[in-house]
Amino acid sequence: MTALFSLALLLVVSGCSTTSSVSPSPAAGGVKSLDPPALEAFLVPFREVILQKVAVEWNHTITDSARLTVALNTCSDQLKTAVNSCKSCAENTCRTPTEHQAIQQSATFKDYLNLAVQLVNPVNYLKGPLNEVGDKFGDLVDLLGTGSSSFIDSMVGLGNSAGEAFTSAFHGIEGAYNSVKDTLSSVVGTGIGGITDIGNTVGDGFSSAGNAIKDVGNTILHGIGSIFGRKRATVNPELLRCMQPCSVCQPLLLPTHDETVSSVCGAEVIKFNQTVRTNVRLIKSIFAAVSDKQHPVIADIKYDPSSAHGLTFTRIYVTANIGGQYFRYQSSVAYDMVNVGSTAAKVAVEFWQLWERALSGSA
């Protein structure tokens, strides 16, 4: 199943019928697009709601990462104990000088100990993504004006309260805040700036924009949990013969690091690490889309005048960057022209859920 078809299926299953290149467009002759000023006005509360969710999810992820740090420190000690026990048993099993020399000079036990050491600091998982958040502060000010201050203040506050262990991860946030705080003061009361040519941006450049952003999230966080999933290094035959009779060595002889860590420390450590990794990937990719000045996160909203109930339209079609590509889908949200903020908030919730499902479908 292709990624494009999978996402289309996700949109349909979730109650949103996609009308992108994977299925027919909405019936012609009636639907109308919001004009660029109306779409820009919609994007302000939409982005603000998404950014509030991003801040909340970063808070949860920092909390989870702190718990993961404790779990991995414990696991590291357990792995070191397992390695030392295995080495001692192997030495008792193979007593000839040649065999002892093979054990002492083997790089295998050093590799196992390196595995234990590399588990220790999941704070490093967060440095790159948080630095990228800080790098986007200026763009958020351009896009939202004073509307960006709540998110920026939340991220700075999170860094101040996260604890000493996370200080290094928030250096980029702190530096970025210092560079934009004067700008924020100068835009108080001026409303929003940023994208004013949404229609032109989409226009003929729509396909190329989709191509430009399609890789969002695909190269994210190579360092996160990078020790997990690797195959175990091959053990030389002489050492293997000494280890195999030892029950304490059996976890170290499993095919992958995942299996070794799971056997020594418990499967929950693997699951917890993957949860943190997945959450950071989701937050990072959504934030990148919402803060992108070149490719608007929502490129078009069409409404069907025949679905009007007063100034509310029950059939709207949203063209949005979901999972790194533009898709057009029929939203489950009614568009209330009088209460755009409420409509934007509901579309933001729907958007987050679709993005989450798109990423989980491609994992």
BANURO-158974 format. One line per field, with one value per residue (C-alpha): residue number from 1; residue in one letter; x, y, z. Coordinates in nm, 3 decimals, decimal comma, always signed. Layout:
// residues N
mivo <- c(NUM / ...)
dolum <- c(a / ...)
u <- c(X / ...)
v <- c(Y / ...)
w <- c(Z / ...)
***
This chain:
// residues 363
mivo <- c(1 / 2 / 3 / 4 / 5 / 6 / 7 / 8 / 9 / 10 / 11 / 12 / 13 / 14 / 15 / 16 / 17 / 18 / 19 / 20 / 21 / 22 / 23 / 24 / 25 / 26 / 27 / 28 / 29 / 30 / 31 / 32 / 33 / 34 / 35 / 36 / 37 / 38 / 39 / 40 / 41 / 42 / 43 / 44 / 45 / 46 / 47 / 48 / 49 / 50 / 51 / 52 / 53 / 54 / 55 / 56 / 57 / 58 / 59 / 60 / 61 / 62 / 63 / 64 / 65 / 66 / 67 / 68 / 69 / 70 / 71 / 72 / 73 / 74 / 75 / 76 / 77 / 78 / 79 / 80 / 81 / 82 / 83 / 84 / 85 / 86 / 87 / 88 / 89 / 90 / 91 / 92 / 93 / 94 / 95 / 96 / 97 / 98 / 99 / 100 / 101 / 102 / 103 / 104 / 105 / 106 / 107 / 108 / 109 / 110 / 111 / 112 / 113 / 114 / 115 / 116 / 117 / 118 / 119 / 120 / 121 / 122 / 123 / 124 / 125 / 126 / 127 / 128 / 129 / 130 / 131 / 132 / 133 / 134 / 135 / 136 / 137 / 138 / 139 / 140 / 141 / 142 / 143 / 144 / 145 / 146 / 147 / 148 / 149 / 150 / 151 / 152 / 153 / 154 / 155 / 156 / 157 / 158 / 159 / 160 / 161 / 162 / 163 / 164 / 165 / 166 / 167 / 168 / 169 / 170 / 171 / 172 / 173 / 174 / 175 / 176 / 177 / 178 / 179 / 180 / 181 / 182 / 183 / 184 / 185 / 186 / 187 / 188 / 189 / 190 / 191 / 192 / 193 / 194 / 195 / 196 / 197 / 198 / 199 / 200 / 201 / 202 / 203 / 204 / 205 / 206 / 207 / 208 / 209 / 210 / 211 / 212 / 213 / 214 / 215 / 216 / 217 / 218 / 219 / 220 / 221 / 222 / 223 / 224 / 225 / 226 / 227 / 228 / 229 / 230 / 231 / 232 / 233 / 234 / 235 / 236 / 237 / 238 / 239 / 240 / 241 / 242 / 243 / 244 / 245 / 246 / 247 / 248 / 249 / 250 / 251 / 252 / 253 / 254 / 255 / 256 / 257 / 258 / 259 / 260 / 261 / 262 / 263 / 264 / 265 / 266 / 267 / 268 / 269 / 270 / 271 / 272 / 273 / 274 / 275 / 276 / 277 / 278 / 279 / 280 / 281 / 282 / 283 / 284 / 285 / 286 / 287 / 288 / 289 / 290 / 291 / 292 / 293 / 294 / 295 / 296 / 297 / 298 / 299 / 300 / 301 / 302 / 303 / 304 / 305 / 306 / 307 / 308 / 309 / 310 / 311 / 312 / 313 / 314 / 315 / 316 / 317 / 318 / 319 / 320 / 321 / 322 / 323 / 324 / 325 / 326 / 327 / 328 / 329 / 330 / 331 / 332 / 333 / 334 / 335 / 336 / 337 / 338 / 339 / 340 / 341 / 342 / 343 / 344 / 345 / 346 / 347 / 348 / 349 / 350 / 351 / 352 / 353 / 354 / 355 / 356 / 357 / 358 / 359 / 360 / 361 / 362 / 363)
dolum <- c(m / t / a / l / f / s / l / a / l / l / l / v / v / s / g / c / s / t / t / s / s / v / s / p / s / p / a / a / g / g / v / k / s / l / d / p / p / a / l / e / a / f / l / v / p / f / r / e / v / i / l / q / k / v / a / v / e / w / n / h / t / i / t / d / s / a / r / l / t / v / a / l / n / t / c / s / d / q / l / k / t / a / v / n / s / c / k / s / c / a / e / n / t / c / r / t / p / t / e / h / q / a / i / q / q / s / a / t / f / k / d / y / l / n / l / a / v / q / l / v / n / p / v / n / y / l / k / g / p / l / n / e / v / g / d / k / f / g / d / l / v / d / l / l / g / t / g / s / s / s / f / i / d / s / m / v / g / l / g / n / s / a / g / e / a / f / t / s / a / f / h / g / i / e / g / a / y / n / s / v / k / d / t / l / s / s / v / v / g / t / g / i / g / g / i / t / d / i / g / n / t / v / g / d / g / f / s / s / a / g / n / a / i / k / d / v / g / n / t / i / l / h / g / i / g / s / i / f / g / r / k / r / a / t / v / n / p / e / l / l / r / c / m / q / p / c / s / v / c / q / p / l / l / l / p / t / h / d / e / t / v / s / s / v / c / g / a / e / v / i / k / f / n / q / t / v / r / t / n / v / r / l / i / k / s / i / f / a / a / v / s / d / k / q / h / p / v / i / a / d / i / k / y / d / p / s / s / a / h / g / l / t / f / t / r / i / y / v / t / a / n / i / g / g / q / y / f / r / y / q / s / s / v / a / y / d / m / v / n / v / g / s / t / a / a / k / v / a / v / e / f / w / q / l / w / e / r / a / l / s / g / s / a)
u <- c(+0,000 / +0,151 / +0,196 / -0,033 / -0,312 / -0,261 / -0,309 / -0,615 / -0,760 / -0,683 / -0,867 / -1,173 / -1,177 / -1,147 / -1,460 / -1,286 / -1,326 / -1,011 / -1,048 / -0,682 / -0,515 / -0,619 / -0,992 / -1,223 / -1,250 / -1,564 / -1,850 / -1,779 / -2,017 / -2,083 / -1,779 / -1,595 / -1,256 / -1,200 / -1,023 / -0,660 / -0,738 / -1,007 / -0,776 / -0,496 / -0,737 / -0,837 / -0,475 / -0,399 / -0,624 / -0,555 / -0,180 / -0,229 / -0,432 / -0,176 / +0,108 / -0,074 / -0,097 / +0,273 / +0,368 / +0,152 / +0,300 / +0,653 / +0,568 / +0,449 / +0,754 / +0,995 / +0,822 / +0,840 / +1,205 / +1,288 / +1,124 / +1,301 / +1,634 / +1,578 / +1,471 / +1,771 / +2,017 / +1,880 / +1,896 / +2,255 / +2,357 / +2,171 / +2,350 / +2,690 / +2,614 / +2,502 / +2,819 / +3,048 / +2,863 / +2,884 / +3,254 / +3,325 / +3,130 / +3,302 / +3,641 / +3,544 / +3,415 / +3,727 / +4,034 / +4,324 / +4,565 / +4,471 / +4,102 / +4,158 / +4,356 / +4,074 / +3,828 / +4,052 / +4,139 / +3,796 / +3,624 / +3,286 / +3,256 / +3,369 / +3,090 / +2,838 / +2,959 / +2,941 / +2,579 / +2,514 / +2,682 / +2,498 / +2,163 / +2,211 / +2,115 / +1,784 / +1,814 / +2,027 / +1,717 / +1,562 / +1,844 / +1,810 / +1,429 / +1,421 / +1,692 / +1,479 / +1,183 / +1,399 / +1,519 / +1,155 / +1,070 / +1,139 / +0,917 / +0,637 / +0,656 / +0,631 / +0,334 / +0,139 / +0,273 / +0,170 / -0,017 / +0,321 / +0,408 / +0,201 / +0,378 / +0,722 / +0,664 / +0,541 / +0,852 / +1,082 / +0,890 / +0,914 / +1,291 / +1,310 / +1,107 / +1,237 / +1,518 / +1,896 / +1,921 / +1,750 / +1,939 / +2,157 / +1,855 / +1,702 / +2,006 / +1,872 / +1,533 / +1,688 / +1,914 / +1,632 / +1,407 / +1,673 / +1,695 / +1,320 / +1,199 / +1,265 / +1,083 / +0,787 / +0,770 / +0,772 / +0,478 / +0,242 / -0,095 / +0,003 / -0,187 / -0,031 / +0,217 / +0,372 / +0,215 / +0,004 / +0,027 / -0,124 / -0,316 / -0,005 / +0,200 / -0,041 / -0,124 / +0,108 / +0,361 / +0,125 / +0,280 / +0,634 / +0,543 / +0,410 / +0,732 / +0,935 / +0,771 / +0,700 / +1,009 / +0,913 / +0,961 / +1,128 / +1,480 / +1,393 / +1,593 / +1,835 / +2,002 / +1,693 / +1,720 / +1,981 / +2,125 / +1,794 / +1,716 / +2,078 / +2,197 / +2,438 / +2,799 / +2,921 / +3,094 / +3,412 / +3,383 / +3,631 / +3,451 / +3,111 / +3,213 / +3,298 / +2,976 / +2,720 / +2,724 / +2,656 / +2,292 / +2,390 / +2,535 / +2,221 / +2,068 / +2,391 / +2,378 / +2,034 / +2,028 / +1,956 / +2,020 / +1,642 / +1,621 / +1,923 / +1,791 / +1,443 / +1,577 / +1,800 / +1,590 / +1,236 / +1,032 / +0,883 / +1,213 / +1,202 / +0,838 / +0,897 / +1,194 / +0,987 / +0,701 / +0,927 / +1,084 / +0,746 / +0,611 / +0,911 / +0,886 / +0,518 / +0,567 / +0,868 / +0,700 / +0,373 / +0,562 / +0,773 / +0,458 / +0,276 / +0,578 / +0,667 / +0,645 / +0,706 / +0,440 / +0,124 / +0,007 / -0,345 / -0,330 / -0,701 / -1,045 / -1,346 / -1,704 / -2,024 / -2,282 / -2,563 / -2,479 / -2,542 / -2,745 / -2,742 / -2,372 / -2,258 / -2,151 / -2,170 / -1,960 / -1,605 / -1,297 / -0,956 / -0,627 / -0,359 / -0,010 / -0,070 / +0,226 / +0,447 / +0,224 / -0,074 / -0,409 / -0,758 / -1,028 / -1,385 / -1,374 / -1,614 / -1,620 / -1,886 / -1,747 / -1,906 / -1,833 / -1,931 / -1,708 / -1,393 / -1,185 / -1,408 / -1,406 / -1,027 / -0,988 / -1,203 / -1,019 / -0,690 / -0,799 / -0,902 / -0,573 / -0,365 / -0,549 / -0,503 / -0,133 / -0,089 / -0,260 / -0,062 / +0,268 / +0,163 / +0,058 / +0,402 / +0,603)
v <- c(+0,000 / +0,334 / +0,613 / +0,837 / +0,580 / +0,499 / +0,863 / +0,892 / +0,589 / +0,742 / +1,058 / +0,864 / +0,637 / +0,936 / +1,091 / +1,330 / +1,246 / +1,333 / +1,515 / +1,542 / +1,374 / +1,035 / +1,097 / +1,334 / +1,703 / +1,847 / +1,898 / +2,202 / +2,491 / +2,575 / +2,566 / +2,889 / +2,952 / +3,187 / +3,494 / +3,542 / +3,794 / +3,564 / +3,264 / +3,458 / +3,565 / +3,201 / +3,087 / +3,309 / +3,130 / +2,798 / +2,834 / +2,960 / +2,651 / +2,418 / +2,597 / +2,567 / +2,193 / +2,181 / +2,351 / +2,109 / +1,809 / +1,936 / +1,961 / +1,601 / +1,488 / +1,659 / +1,483 / +1,149 / +1,208 / +1,270 / +0,940 / +0,769 / +0,903 / +0,730 / +0,406 / +0,407 / +0,481 / +0,179 / -0,026 / +0,084 / -0,048 / -0,374 / -0,416 / -0,354 / -0,615 / -0,862 / -0,802 / -0,848 / -1,163 / -1,307 / -1,228 / -1,393 / -1,704 / -1,724 / -1,705 / -1,990 / -2,195 / -2,155 / -2,197 / -2,242 / -1,948 / -1,914 / -1,902 / -1,652 / -1,432 / -1,444 / -1,329 / -1,053 / -0,916 / -0,947 / -0,622 / -0,785 / -0,706 / -0,349 / -0,323 / -0,445 / -0,192 / +0,082 / -0,018 / +0,033 / +0,375 / +0,498 / +0,438 / +0,703 / +1,045 / +1,082 / +1,459 / +1,451 / +1,338 / +1,679 / +1,924 / +1,932 / +1,960 / +2,226 / +2,426 / +2,417 / +2,552 / +2,843 / +2,898 / +2,951 / +3,215 / +3,495 / +3,334 / +3,293 / +3,662 / +3,738 / +3,505 / +3,583 / +3,906 / +3,926 / +3,597 / +3,421 / +3,551 / +3,294 / +3,001 / +3,159 / +3,241 / +2,886 / +2,732 / +2,965 / +2,889 / +2,517 / +2,552 / +2,739 / +2,476 / +2,160 / +2,113 / +2,120 / +1,797 / +1,962 / +2,293 / +2,207 / +2,107 / +2,453 / +2,666 / +2,727 / +2,833 / +3,082 / +3,234 / +3,259 / +3,431 / +3,693 / +3,765 / +3,818 / +3,973 / +4,329 / +4,253 / +4,118 / +4,440 / +4,648 / +4,462 / +4,494 / +4,607 / +4,585 / +4,269 / +4,008 / +4,013 / +3,735 / +3,564 / +3,802 / +3,624 / +3,289 / +3,266 / +3,335 / +3,094 / +2,812 / +2,893 / +2,738 / +2,653 / +2,418 / +2,094 / +2,208 / +2,325 / +1,979 / +1,825 / +2,069 / +1,971 / +1,604 / +1,494 / +1,670 / +1,418 / +1,153 / +1,240 / +1,342 / +1,250 / +0,993 / +1,008 / +0,923 / +0,571 / +0,501 / +0,215 / +0,034 / -0,197 / -0,254 / -0,605 / -0,736 / -0,748 / -1,094 / -1,278 / -1,457 / -1,837 / -1,886 / -1,640 / -1,772 / -2,122 / -1,982 / -1,783 / -2,034 / -2,264 / -1,963 / -1,880 / -1,528 / -1,474 / -1,571 / -1,219 / -1,085 / -1,342 / -1,239 / -1,113 / -0,741 / -0,476 / -0,443 / -0,804 / -0,775 / -0,463 / -0,614 / -0,935 / -0,758 / -0,451 / -0,545 / -0,474 / -0,155 / +0,030 / -0,037 / +0,071 / +0,384 / +0,486 / +0,439 / +0,642 / +0,939 / +0,907 / +0,895 / +1,191 / +1,409 / +1,318 / +1,414 / +1,744 / +1,838 / +1,768 / +1,947 / +2,247 / +2,262 / +2,268 / +2,531 / +2,762 / +2,735 / +3,079 / +2,955 / +2,684 / +2,771 / +2,486 / +2,537 / +2,643 / +2,669 / +2,637 / +2,595 / +2,614 / +2,498 / +2,781 / +2,527 / +2,392 / +2,728 / +2,757 / +3,129 / +3,217 / +2,863 / +2,625 / +2,257 / +2,142 / +2,273 / +2,135 / +2,195 / +2,175 / +2,124 / +1,992 / +1,663 / +1,442 / +1,640 / +1,657 / +1,868 / +1,691 / +1,824 / +1,665 / +1,732 / +1,847 / +1,728 / +2,085 / +2,339 / +2,682 / +2,960 / +3,290 / +3,481 / +3,279 / +3,209 / +3,149 / +2,863 / +2,712 / +2,739 / +2,569 / +2,274 / +2,241 / +2,252 / +1,957 / +1,764 / +1,855 / +1,732 / +1,400 / +1,350 / +1,433 / +1,195 / +0,914 / +0,987 / +0,958 / +0,644 / +0,491 / +0,555 / +0,447)
w <- c(+0,000 / -0,100 / +0,153 / -0,053 / -0,063 / +0,306 / +0,403 / +0,181 / +0,356 / +0,695 / +0,599 / +0,487 / +0,793 / +1,024 / +0,877 / +0,639 / +0,273 / +0,084 / -0,245 / -0,338 / -0,630 / -0,494 / -0,545 / -0,740 / -0,653 / -0,493 / -0,733 / -0,945 / -0,992 / -0,630 / -0,405 / -0,336 / -0,181 / +0,108 / -0,024 / +0,089 / +0,368 / +0,511 / +0,494 / +0,661 / +0,936 / +0,982 / +1,002 / +1,302 / +1,558 / +1,381 / +1,435 / +1,790 / +1,886 / +1,728 / +1,906 / +2,239 / +2,178 / +2,080 / +2,409 / +2,610 / +2,431 / +2,488 / +2,857 / +2,860 / +2,664 / +2,903 / +3,193 / +3,012 / +2,924 / +3,289 / +3,381 / +3,091 / +3,216 / +3,550 / +3,377 / +3,145 / +3,424 / +3,609 / +3,290 / +3,231 / +3,573 / +3,506 / +3,174 / +3,331 / +3,596 / +3,328 / +3,125 / +3,423 / +3,535 / +3,185 / +3,155 / +3,492 / +3,396 / +3,057 / +3,228 / +3,460 / +3,169 / +2,955 / +3,172 / +2,931 / +2,888 / +2,522 / +2,606 / +2,887 / +2,652 / +2,396 / +2,661 / +2,795 / +2,451 / +2,295 / +2,199 / +2,257 / +2,628 / +2,564 / +2,305 / +2,559 / +2,815 / +2,551 / +2,493 / +2,864 / +2,865 / +2,555 / +2,721 / +2,985 / +2,845 / +2,659 / +2,715 / +2,402 / +2,214 / +2,270 / +2,196 / +1,818 / +1,806 / +2,078 / +1,902 / +1,589 / +1,789 / +1,898 / +1,541 / +1,438 / +1,700 / +1,453 / +1,188 / +1,441 / +1,525 / +1,152 / +1,111 / +1,428 / +1,574 / +1,939 / +1,893 / +1,909 / +2,256 / +2,448 / +2,283 / +2,312 / +2,679 / +2,740 / +2,587 / +2,783 / +3,103 / +3,034 / +3,001 / +3,332 / +3,515 / +3,348 / +3,595 / +3,584 / +3,387 / +3,091 / +3,098 / +2,799 / +2,590 / +2,632 / +2,550 / +2,199 / +2,332 / +2,573 / +2,309 / +2,057 / +2,310 / +2,380 / +2,008 / +1,955 / +2,282 / +2,162 / +1,836 / +2,030 / +2,229 / +1,912 / +1,752 / +2,048 / +1,918 / +1,553 / +1,469 / +1,244 / +0,961 / +0,759 / +0,463 / +0,258 / -0,076 / +0,012 / -0,313 / -0,517 / -0,308 / -0,380 / -0,745 / -0,999 / -0,731 / -0,550 / -0,672 / -0,618 / -0,269 / -0,196 / -0,319 / -0,115 / +0,210 / +0,152 / +0,342 / +0,664 / +0,939 / +0,726 / +0,840 / +1,194 / +1,500 / +1,371 / +1,713 / +1,912 / +2,047 / +1,783 / +1,985 / +1,973 / +1,686 / +1,590 / +1,533 / +1,790 / +1,677 / +1,581 / +1,865 / +1,763 / +1,778 / +2,065 / +2,289 / +2,183 / +2,293 / +2,637 / +2,670 / +2,546 / +2,854 / +3,081 / +3,145 / +3,250 / +2,900 / +2,710 / +2,704 / +2,552 / +2,273 / +2,148 / +1,787 / +1,847 / +2,109 / +2,153 / +2,263 / +2,491 / +2,663 / +2,688 / +2,843 / +3,096 / +3,178 / +3,077 / +2,765 / +2,912 / +2,865 / +2,492 / +2,469 / +2,675 / +2,462 / +2,147 / +2,293 / +2,363 / +2,019 / +1,844 / +2,041 / +1,961 / +1,593 / +1,590 / +1,773 / +1,563 / +1,230 / +1,312 / +1,446 / +1,130 / +0,916 / +1,122 / +1,140 / +0,769 / +0,608 / +0,254 / +0,239 / +0,435 / +0,653 / +0,514 / +0,152 / +0,074 / +0,230 / +0,003 / +0,119 / -0,048 / -0,053 / -0,092 / +0,255 / +0,423 / +0,739 / +0,801 / +0,801 / +0,877 / +0,601 / +0,681 / +0,385 / +0,365 / +0,190 / +0,343 / +0,154 / +0,417 / +0,468 / +0,646 / +0,716 / +0,480 / +0,169 / +0,069 / +0,074 / +0,015 / +0,228 / +0,330 / +0,690 / +0,955 / +1,091 / +0,992 / +0,901 / +1,106 / +0,934 / +1,249 / +1,483 / +1,285 / +1,599 / +1,712 / +1,365 / +1,345 / +1,683 / +1,573 / +1,242 / +1,437 / +1,653 / +1,341 / +1,170 / +1,464 / +1,470 / +1,096 / +1,112 / +1,407 / +1,219 / +0,902 / +1,089 / +1,275 / +0,943 / +0,794 / +1,095)
***
